[in-house]
């Protein structure tokens, strides 16, 4: 990836003059250190190699040493590193020893103007929404098991995923092939009241920003950047990964309390308008690129 991105960037620079270079993810900058010395470079990331090794249990630590070393090199050459969460920013500063003033958190945000205005409609059977193709890692198995065992008479569960799921219960609806910002996608957010994604590991979880902008009460896990989008007891609840008893407890509270669903949904919407607006956050990124000095 690094070699290909470098060739593309070098080709562009030969044909036109640029003020700055932007790599999305640090791996796309690998192999481009010489180019980074010639032009002011910015890198956006959702997590560090240290965090991949720690959070995803994807293999022995020594296997990540080359990535960690290369990551440190490109971070040291970058004019600025933009992280999608404070969780990732902390790792850049503490694990990779980058000065705090060279690292800024700017979350991508969502196109709020293209999301449905919350109706806060109270239904006899509240609709619970899950979105995620990596069904097991994102806690889909936990949610489905808890729902079928406890809540199938009290609520509806809508699973948006391309994973192959065999479930035969009229209270569970599986939606495959749903595209972001499509009419079907908007309808699912508009018609739901509770959003649940209880991931085992997650860098950010952009769907929480979409669900917040749609005015939903949220249930997530205290992993990665999720606690920066879900404030426990304010716009939703946070539970440990894999804790089905906690998931059952907080789902029960939300299913039985329409007023709390609306209060938390209102708080979610206000949070999204303040912090998760893609246009606002993109302008922040552009301002940073214009003002940051060369490394």
C-alpha positions in Angstrom: 0.0 0.0 0.0 2.8 2.4 0.9 4.7 1.9 -2.3 1.5 2.4 -4.5 0.4 5.5 -2.6 3.9 6.9 -2.9 4.0 6.4 -6.7 0.6 8.1 -7.1 1.6 11.0 -4.9 5.0 11.4 -6.7 3.2 11.4 -10.1 0.8 14.1 -8.9 3.6 16.3 -7.5 5.5 16.1 -10.8 2.5 17.5 -12.7 1.3 20.2 -10.3 2.5 22.1 -7.2 0.9 21.2 -3.9 1.0 22.9 -0.5 0.4 19.7 1.5 0.2 15.9 1.3 -2.4 13.8 3.1 -2.1 10.1 3.8 -5.2 8.4 5.3 -3.8 5.7 7.6 -0.2 5.5 8.5 0.4 2.3 6.4 -0.3 4.3 3.2 2.7 6.5 4.2 5.1 3.6 4.7 7.9 3.8 2.2 7.4 7.5 1.5 9.7 9.1 4.0 11.8 10.9 1.3 8.6 12.4 -0.2 7.5 13.5 3.3 10.7 15.5 3.7 9.9 17.5 0.5 6.3 18.5 1.2 4.3 19.2 4.4 2.5 15.9 5.2 -0.5 15.1 7.3 -1.6 11.6 8.4 -5.1 10.7 9.7 -5.5 7.5 11.7 -8.2 5.6 13.6 -5.7 3.5 15.7 -2.0 2.8 16.1 -0.1 -0.4 15.5 0.3 -0.7 19.3 -3.5 -0.7 19.6 -4.0 -3.3 16.9 -1.6 -5.6 18.7 -3.3 -5.0 22.1 -7.0 -4.8 21.3 -7.5 -7.3 18.4 -5.3 -10.2 19.7 -4.3 -10.7 16.0 -1.0 -12.5 16.7 2.2 -12.3 18.8 3.6 -8.9 19.6 6.8 -9.4 17.7 4.8 -9.7 14.5 3.9 -6.0 14.9 7.4 -4.7 15.5 8.1 -3.8 11.8 4.8 -1.8 11.6 5.5 -0.1 14.9 8.9 0.9 13.8 7.7 2.2 10.4 4.8 4.0 12.1 7.1 5.8 14.4 9.2 7.0 11.4 6.3 8.4 9.5 4.8 10.0 12.6 8.2 11.7 13.2 8.3 13.1 9.6 4.6 14.2 9.5 3.8 17.9 10.0 0.8 16.7 12.1 -1.1 13.6 13.0 -4.9 13.7 13.1 -6.6 11.0 15.2 -10.3 10.1 15.0 -10.5 9.7 18.8 -8.7 10.8 21.9 -8.2 7.0 22.5 -6.0 6.9 19.4 -4.3 10.3 20.2 -3.2 9.0 23.6 -1.5 6.0 22.0 0.3 8.2 19.5 1.6 10.4 22.3 2.4 7.7 24.9 3.3 4.7 22.8 5.0 6.4 19.9 6.4 9.3 22.0 5.1 12.1 19.7 4.8 15.5 21.2 1.2 16.3 22.2 1.1 19.6 20.2 1.7 17.6 17.0 -1.4 15.4 17.5 -5.0 16.6 17.2 -8.3 14.7 17.5 -10.8 15.4 14.8 -13.4 12.8 14.3 -14.7 12.4 10.8 -18.4 13.1 11.6 -21.4 12.3 9.5 -23.5 14.3 6.9 -26.1 15.3 9.4 -28.1 17.2 6.9 -28.7 14.0 5.0 -29.9 12.1 8.0 -33.5 12.1 9.1 -34.8 14.6 11.6 -35.6 12.6 14.8 -39.4 12.1 15.3 -39.1 10.6 18.8 -42.1 8.6 18.0 -43.1 6.2 20.8 -44.0 2.7 19.6 -45.9 0.0 21.4 -42.9 -2.2 20.5 -39.7 -0.2 20.4 -37.4 -0.9 17.4 -33.8 -1.9 18.2 -31.3 -1.3 15.5 -27.9 -3.0 14.9 -25.6 -2.2 12.0 -22.4 -4.2 11.3 -21.1 -6.7 8.8 -18.5 -8.2 11.1 -21.4 -9.7 13.1 -19.6 -11.5 15.8 -16.9 -9.0 16.5 -19.5 -6.2 16.7 -21.6 -8.2 19.3 -24.4 -9.2 17.0 -24.4 -12.7 18.5 -24.7 -11.3 22.0 -27.5 -9.0 21.0 -29.5 -11.6 19.1 -29.2 -14.1 21.9 -30.3 -11.6 24.6 -33.1 -10.3 22.5 -34.6 -13.7 21.6 -34.4 -15.0 25.2 -35.8 -11.9 26.9 -37.5 -9.3 24.6 -39.0 -10.8 21.5 -42.5 -10.2 22.8 -41.8 -6.6 23.8 -39.7 -5.1 21.0 -38.5 -5.6 17.4 -34.9 -6.2 16.4 -33.6 -5.0 13.0 -30.2 -6.3 12.0 -28.4 -4.5 9.1 -25.7 -6.9 8.0 -24.4 -8.8 5.1 -23.4 -11.7 7.3 -25.3 -14.9 6.8 -27.7 -15.2 9.7 -30.4 -17.9 10.1 -33.1 -16.7 12.4 -36.8 -17.6 12.2 -38.7 -15.3 14.5 -41.2 -12.6 13.4 -39.7 -10.1 15.8 -36.3 -10.2 14.1 -35.7 -8.6 10.7 -32.5 -9.0 8.8 -31.6 -6.3 6.2 -28.8 -7.2 3.7 -27.4 -4.9 1.0 -28.3 -1.7 2.7 -26.2 1.2 1.4 -25.3 4.2 3.6 -27.3 7.3 2.9 -29.8 5.3 0.8 -33.6 5.7 1.4 -33.7 2.3 3.1 -30.8 3.3 5.4 -32.5 6.5 6.4 -35.8 4.7 7.0 -34.2 2.3 9.4 -32.6 5.1 11.5 -35.9 7.1 11.4 -38.0 4.2 12.5 -35.8 3.0 15.4 -35.5 4.2 18.9 -32.5 2.3 20.3 -29.2 1.6 18.7 -27.0 -1.3 20.0 -23.6 -2.4 18.9 -21.7 -4.2 21.7 -18.3 -4.7 20.0 -15.5 -6.9 21.4 -13.0 -4.5 19.8 -13.5 -1.2 17.9 -11.3 1.6 16.7 -14.1 4.1 16.5 -17.6 2.9 15.5 -18.9 5.6 13.1 -22.4 4.1 13.3 -22.7 5.6 16.8 -22.3 9.0 15.3 -25.0 8.2 12.7 -27.3 6.9 15.4 -26.7 9.9 17.6 -27.5 12.3 14.7 -30.7 10.3 14.2 -31.7 10.8 17.8 -31.4 7.3 19.1 -30.6 6.1 22.6 -27.4 4.1 22.4 -25.9 1.0 24.0 -22.2 0.2 23.3 -19.1 -1.2 24.9 -16.4 0.6 26.7 -13.7 -0.1 24.1 -11.8 2.1 21.6 -13.4 5.4 20.9 -16.9 4.4 21.7 -17.0 6.1 25.2 -16.3 9.3 23.4 -19.6 9.0 21.6 -21.7 7.3 24.3 -21.8 8.9 27.7 -23.1 6.4 30.3 -26.5 7.5 31.7 -26.7 10.6 29.4 -27.3 9.5 25.8 -27.0 5.8 26.4 -25.2 3.0 28.3 -21.8 1.4 28.2 -21.2 -2.2 29.1 -18.1 -4.5 29.2 -17.7 -6.6 26.0 -19.5 -9.9 26.1 -21.5 -9.0 29.2 -24.9 -10.3 28.3 -26.4 -9.7 31.7 -25.5 -6.0 31.5 -26.9 -5.9 28.0 -30.1 -7.4 29.2 -30.3 -5.0 32.1 -29.9 -1.8 30.1 -32.1 -3.0 27.2 -34.8 -3.7 29.7 -34.5 -0.2 31.1 -34.8 1.4 27.7 -37.6 -0.9 26.4 -39.7 -0.2 29.4 -39.1 3.6 29.6 -40.3 5.6 26.6 -39.5 8.9 28.3 -35.9 7.8 29.0 -35.5 6.7 25.3 -36.6 10.2 24.2 -34.4 12.0 26.7 -31.4 10.0 25.7 -32.2 10.4 22.0 -32.5 14.2 22.4 -29.1 14.2 24.2 -27.6 12.1 21.3 -28.9 14.5 18.7 -27.5 17.5 20.6 -24.1 15.7 20.9 -24.1 15.0 17.2 -24.9 18.6 16.2 -22.0 19.8 18.4 -19.3 17.2 17.7 -20.2 14.9 14.8 -20.9 17.3 11.9 -18.7 16.2 8.9 -18.7 19.7 7.4 -17.6 21.4 10.5 -14.9 18.8 11.2 -13.6 18.9 7.7 -13.2 22.6 7.9 -11.3 22.1 11.2 -9.0 19.7 9.3 -8.4 22.1 6.5 -7.6 25.0 8.9 -5.1 22.7 10.7 -3.5 21.8 7.4 -3.2 25.5 6.5 -1.6 26.5 9.8 0.6 23.6 10.8 4.4 24.1 10.3 6.6 21.5 8.6 7.9 18.8 10.9 
